[in-house]
Amino acid sequence: MDAIGKQASPENPAPGADAARPAAVTSASATPAAMSVILALSLCHFLNDTMQSMLSAIYPMLKTNYALTFGQIGLLTFTFQFTASLLQPVIGAYTDKRPIGYALPVGMGFTMIGLLLLAVAGHYWLLLAAASLVGLGSAVFHPESSRIARLASGGKHGTAQSIFQLGGNFGTASGPLLAAFIVVPGGQGSVAWFSLAALCGMVILTWVSRWYGNYRKAAAGRPALSTLLNHSRRRVIFTLIVLALLVFTKNIYMASFTSYYTFYVIERFGVSVQDAQLLLFLFLGAAAVGTIAGGPIGDRIGTKSVIWVSILGVLPFTLMLPYADLFWTGVLTVIIGMVLASAFPAIVVFAQEMVPGRVGLIAGLFFGFAFGMGGIAAAVLGQIADIKGIEYVYTICSYLPFLGLLTIFLPRQARAI
C-alpha cells in the first residue's frame, strides 16, 4: 500500500503524476476521436474475453477427453486467473510511472499463443501452460486499456468504464455460444481458429497505442491534475479493503456460473451440452447488459447507490435459484446476471477516485483481484463439488450477497478526479 500511502503536494508530487497528465486534456468533454478509442478498446475487450472464455466453455469436452475431475477443472481456472491477478497490479503500477506505448498488442499476442497451444495440447500440463499464457495476456491488457479508456472519457468515467467492460462481458458471453456451435462439433483443434481474432485485436490495439503515444506528447506541457488523496491514508486503505471484499462476493458467485453452471443444469435438469451452453449464454449476456447500465447510472445517482443495489439487491434471487425448476432457473439466471454485474464498473470508478493519479495500479488491483478471486473460488468450489455434489455449490453460494451490507462502510461519495 506504499503506492497510496502519501498525500501529494506541490513539493511532494505523487508517483504517477506524469502518467495522470494526459487526463487533464479531456476533463471537459470527450472528442469524437477519443470516443473512437473507447469503442476500439471495447471491441478489443470483446475479442480478448471471447478468446479467454474458450477455456471455460470447452471444460465439458476437456473433462471427457482427458478424464478430468472437477478439482482439475478448478485448477485450470485457477492457473489462468491467478496468473492474471498476480501480474495485473504489478503491470498497472509500473505503467503508472513509465507508460509502455505498445504493451496492448504485445499482451494480445500472448493470448494468441496460449490459444494455439490450447488447440494442440495433448496433455493436462500443456493445458495448464496454455491457461497461464492466456492469463498473461489478460494481465497486460486490462490495466492499460482501462487507463486509456479513462483518459478518453471526458470526465464521464463510469460511462467509459461501462462501455469498455461491455465488450468484455459480451465476449465472455459469446465464448460459450461459439464453443457450442464451432468447438464442440469441430473438436479441440478448432480453437486455433480463434487466434485470428487475436491477430485482428493486435492490429486495432496498435492503432490505439499510436493514439495514446500522440496524446501523451500533446499533453506533455500541460499541468497535471491534483493527486491529493480525498481522504486520510487510513480511510483510503479501509475503503479499498471494503471494495475488495465486495468484489470477492461478486466474483465467487460469478465463478460458480462461469466454471460449473453447465454441469449444474446438465445434472439437475438433464439438458444437453449445447442447451447448457445456451443457458450459460443467457447468464453472461444478462451480465453484459448489467455492465453497460451500471456505469451511466452510477454517473447520475452515484456509484455507492449502484453498489448497494447490485450486491445486496440480488440476494432474494440467489436464495431462490437452488430450488427453482428449469424455466425459473432461466429467468432467475438472467436477473442475477444483470443485477450483479452492474456493480463492477461502479466499484472500479469508486476506487480510482479514492486514489487519484494511480489509475493503472487501481485497475490492475481490481481487475487482478477479480480474476484471482474467481480462480481461487473455482478451485475451491470444484473440490466442494467433488465431495458434496454440484447442486450443493449453488446452495452455499446463494448466501454470498449478504456481504453487500459492507457497503455501509464506504464514504458517502468519493470525489471525482
VEXSE-662590 format. One record per residue (C-alpha): x, y, z. Coordinates in steps of 0.001 Angstrom, whole numbers, padded with zeros to 6 digits, always signed. Layout:
XYZ
...
//
This chain:
+000000+000000+000000
+003027+002315-000100
+001898+003479-003550
-001124+005146-001942
+000372+005905+001421
+001247+009595+000971
-000826+012603+000177
+000656+014536-002706
+001594+018193-002584
+003328+020602-004972
+006559+019843-003132
+005903+016098-002972
+004106+015015-006163
+002518+011619-006112
+004087+008830-008133
+002379+008613-011477
+001619+012315-011727
+003222+012383-015146
+001063+009475-016231
-002022+011322-014990
-001193+014463-017004
-002960+013420-020224
-006269+013245-018391
-006191+016991-017960
-006623+017464-021662
-010110+015989-021883
-011556+016719-018483
-014429+018668-020020
-015644+016524-022852
-014522+013605-024939
-013694+014302-028574
-015046+012087-031384
-011536+010668-031802
-011410+009821-028097
-014797+008098-028280
-013463+006045-031201
-010642+004929-028915
-013094+003853-026202
-015132+001897-028748
-011960+000313-030174
-010910-000742-026678
-014370-002168-026039
-014158-004143-029297
-010738-005491-028335
-012075-006311-024878
-014779-008292-026665
-012184-010176-028726
-009912-010697-025725
-012596-012091-023442
-014185-014177-026199
-010870-015959-026619
-010358-016296-022887
-013812-017725-022357
-012942-020500-024809
-011116-022174-021950
-014072-022461-019583
-016535-023004-022454
-014817-026230-023527
-014477-027638-020000
-017083-030377-020633
-015146-031503-023728
-011790-031376-021931
-013249-033244-018951
-014315-036066-021249
-011171-036120-023438
-008722-036086-020531
-010879-037775-017842
-010504-034729-015602
-012002-034339-012135
-013829-031204-011026
-010733-030424-008968
-008558-030460-012101
-011091-028255-013888
-010867-025824-010992
-007049-025874-011200
-007230-024883-014871
-009342-021858-013962
-007057-021104-011031
-003954-021188-013268
-005469-018773-015772
-006965-016365-013278
-004138-016421-010745
-001582-015626-013472
-003685-012638-014480
-004349-011487-010924
-000706-011747-009833
+000662-009674-012700
-002081-007091-013316
-001351-004802-010346
+002400-005071-010972
+001984-004038-014603
-000514-001310-013675
+001795+000181-011018
+004796+000086-013366
+002985+001780-016238
+001635+004500-013922
+005260+005639-013679
+006564+004530-017082
+003808+004120-019695
+004609+001493-022327
+003249+002536-025712
+002815-000860-027360
+002012-003036-024345
-001537-003716-025576
-000752-005510-028873
+002022-007463-027124
-000429-008637-024470
-002873-009747-027147
-000022-011713-028713
+000379-013763-025508
-003322-014630-025661
-002937-015759-029285
-000019-018063-028410
-001998-019502-025499
-004956-020295-027769
-002751-022030-030321
-001209-024138-027556
-004671-024970-026201
-005683-026201-029664
-002773-028663-029957
-002231-029628-026302
-002251-033375-025775
-001506-033428-022059
-003030-031828-018959
+000180-029937-018152
+000130-028339-021613
-003423-027224-020903
-002137-025541-017744
+000641-023826-019736
-001899-022580-022284
-004096-021256-019476
-001153-019362-017973
-000336-017677-021308
-003931-016576-021738
-003775-015220-018190
-000608-013299-019025
-002391-011683-021963
-005146-010537-019587
-002609-009164-017125
-001225-006827-019776
-004492-005915-021486
-006791-004904-018649
-004902-002223-016660
-003512-000483-019747
-006777-000480-021673
-008702+000683-018590
-006243+003576-018207
-006620+004692-021830
-010424+004398-021663
-010429+006688-018619
-008166+009217-020332
-010550+009346-023294
-013698+009525-021136
-014079+013319-020995
-014879+013066-017288
-017676+010506-017744
-015628+007828-016034
-018496+005478-015209
-019851+005564-018750
-016403+004946-020260
-015772+002092-017838
-019131+000538-018708
-018540+000792-022469
-015108-000747-022004
-016380-003554-019784
-019396-004133-022022
-017099-005527-024695
-015565-007899-022172
-018927-009101-020915
-020251-009734-024401
-017013-011511-025221
-017360-013721-022175
-020979-014396-023127
-020101-015196-026748
-017420-017724-025851
-019813-020486-024738
-022111-019805-027702
-019252-020065-030206
-017925-023121-028402
-021303-024806-028653
-021530-024352-032424
-017858-024392-033502
-015580-026066-030959
-017899-028848-029753
-018609-030114-033301
-015067-029374-034581
-013079-030667-031624
-010249-029182-029586
-008175-028262-032652
-010836-025836-033864
-009881-023487-031005
-006972-022405-033224
-009395-020513-035496
-009975-018032-032706
-006332-016969-032845
-007403-014945-035903
-009416-012789-033507
-006211-012155-031557
-004453-011092-034736
-007278-008676-035520
-007070-007325-031976
-003328-006748-032311
-003927-004585-035390
-006577-002464-033649
-004513-002104-030485
-001507-000961-032498
-003653+001958-033706
-004824+002649-030123
-001206+002606-028917
-000249+005165-031570
-003150+007394-030486
-002030+007052-026864
+001551+007969-027768
+000461+011058-029707
-001907+012017-026902
+000860+011871-024320
+003138+014014-026486
+000409+016633-026993
-000289+016772-023254
+003343+016774-022128
+003444+020513-021433
+000145+020768-019581
-000137+020808-015772
-001017+017544-014096
-004302+017112-012287
-004164+017075-008493
-003117+013763-006996
-004080+014706-003428
-005914+011951-001604
-009509+012922-000891
-009411+011159+002495
-006824+010132+005054
-004480+007254+004214
-006214+005014+006759
-009648+005823+005329
-008467+005154+001769
-006944+001779+002672
-010036+000749+004656
-012299+001732+001755
-010196-000244-000738
-010429-003300+001540
-014225-002977+001683
-014404-002633-002106
-012140-005670-002466
-014468-007700-000227
-017422-006661-002395
-015511-007804-005485
-014769-011024-003575
-018501-011559-003039
-019399-010871-006662
-016664-012965-008227
-017086-016077-006143
-020702-016163-007253
-019759-015391-010854
-017122-018161-010748
-019787-020689-009779
-021521-019850-013072
-018593-019468-015453
-016943-022737-014376
-019776-025020-013251
-023170-023762-014440
-023205-026068-017474
-022519-029070-015228
-025224-027886-012805
-028051-027664-015362
-026960-030905-017049
-027045-032815-013763
-030138-031149-012283
-032338-030967-015379
-030755-033468-017800
-030306-030935-020629
-027807-031448-023465
-024354-029846-023538
-025441-027369-026231
-028571-026401-024281
-026426-025929-021182
-024118-023619-023162
-027137-021608-024306
-028297-021213-020693
-024817-020035-019748
-025008-017564-022638
-028239-016184-021130
-026477-015520-017837
-023406-013940-019424
-025479-011891-021864
-027550-010553-018975
-024307-009704-017171
-023245-007681-020224
-026495-005685-020088
-025986-005047-016378
-022457-003842-017011
-023444-001214-019578
-026253+000006-017302
-024143+000243-014147
-021708+002931-015304
-024123+005580-016663
-026477+005044-013707
-023509+005498-011378
-022603+008762-013132
-026137+010007-012421
-027040+008696-008948
-023619+007901-007515
-021504+004778-007536
-022301+003883-003925
-026029+003608-004703
-025303+001274-007604
-023122-000923-005381
-025895-001147-002771
-028486-002281-005285
-026317-004656-007291
-024741-006637-004443
-027388-006744-001732
-030346-006385-004100
-029591-009658-005851
-029915-011688-002620
-033601-012749-002914
-032961-014149-006393
-029815-016084-005446
-031668-017641-002500
-034466-018831-004810
-032239-020267-007545
-031305-023655-005968
-034999-024541-005587
-036290-023370-008988
-037386-025556-011905
-035775-025271-015357
-037955-022376-016547
-037496-020285-013418
-033813-021175-013316
-033505-019465-016697
-035463-016412-015507
-033505-016089-012255
-030252-016583-014124
-030984-013524-016275
-031982-011365-013294
-028946-012384-011229
-026512-011801-014093
-027939-008378-014912
-028130-007033-011348
-024865-008475-010042
-022732-007356-013000
-023744-003710-012639
-021544-003449-009528
-018105-003804-011071
-017888-000570-013136
-019089+001343-010073
-016542-000354-007804
-013628+000356-010164
-014597+004033-010588
-015129+004445-006830
-011661+003006-006143
-009964+005129-008824
-011491+008263-007378
-010224+007341-003919
-006623+007261-005228
-006140+009985-007885
-003259+009563-010301
-002947+005795-009813
-005370+004617-012470
-003202+001727-013683
-002465+000446-010183
-006121+000524-009127
-007330-001014-012388
-004687-003719-012077
-005556-004392-008444
-009280-004693-009003
-009236-006491-012347
-006488-008704-010961
-008326-009270-007695
-011447-010151-009646
-009519-012737-011676
-007710-014060-008623
-010810-014473-006511
-012574-016114-009417
-009681-018537-009822
-009401-019407-006149
-013167-019737-005907
-013256-022044-008934
-010620-024313-007394
-012362-024421-004001
-015836-024859-005483
-014518-027677-007676
-013313-029535-004607
-016659-028947-002875
-018491-030232-005959
-016372-033413-005965
-017206-034040-002284
-020764-032740-001832
-022152-032552-005373
-022570-029735-007845
-026017-028681-006568
-024598-028042-003091
-022284-025408-004589
-025223-023232-005623
-026885-023612-002237
-023911-022267-000286
-023137-019545-002855
-026687-018210-002624
-025855-016582+000733
-022836-014623-000519
-024726-011394-001393
-025329-010867+002342
-021838-009361+002301
-023299-006465+000324
-024084-004983+003756
-020407-003951+003833
-021364-001083+001506
-022472+000837+004593
-018791+001383+005447
-018000+003223+002202
-017631+007030+002273
-020736+008938+001256
-019244+009645-002159
-015669+009760-003432
-014965+012993-005274
-014242+012804-008993
-010671+013225-010160
//
